[in-house]
Each structure stands twice: as structure tokens, then as C-alpha cells.
Amino acid sequence: MPIISQFYGITIRMFYKDFQKHHGAHLHIEYNEYTAVYSIENIKRIEGKMPQKQNRMIIAWMEIHKEELLTLWKNLQNDSKFFKIDPLK
């Protein structure tokens, strides 16, 4: 469960061996006491709760980095190269 990015108190992890539970490329995101799971392909929250402000930031970050996120997901599924993704600035 590597951390792939962090910004404004938001921690983004990719549990790349957890695809059976969530069926597809996804991220696990933590912010204070909140946790949520977001679909990379659909760029939406599929589980959990997140404050609206942080939800908007996460969605914006995912839209900017969608191709990188999908590439990283594929890499990790194939035990290939891990890389971090730039935070929202």
C-alpha cells in the first residue's frame, strides 16, 4: 500500500493487489478521520466519506493525473516500476 502522493493533509495510496474487492483501478484516500475509495477510471468516490472541499481537490488531482494513475496501476499489477505522482499545487 504505497503512498503515491500527499497534499493539503490528504494521503493517497494505491492498494494494487486489492482489485477483487473494488473491481478495477482505484485509490484509497485518507484525510484526518475520513477514508474513501475512488475509481480511477470513472474519477468518482465509490466508498467511504470525504469532506466536500477535499473531495473537489481529489477529483481535480485525479483528472489532471488520470493517465499517470492508470499507468501506475498497470505497472504495479505487473510488478513493474513504481513512481510517485506530483501533488496538487
C-alpha positions, 0 to 999 in steps of 0.5 A: 500500500504505497503512498503515491502522493500527499497534499493539503493533509490528504494521503493517497495510496494505491492498494494494487493487489486489492482489485477483487474487492473494488473491481478495477483501478482505484485509490484509497484516500485518507484525510484526518478521520475520513477514508474513501475509495475512488475509481480511477477510471470513472474519477468518482468516490465509490466508498467511504466519506470525504469532506466536500472541499477535499473531495473537489481537490481529489477529483481535480488531482485525479483528472489532471493525473488520470493517465499517470494513475492508470499507468501506475496501476498497470505497472504495479499489477505487473510488478513493474516500476513504481513512481510517485505522482506530483501533488496538487499545487 
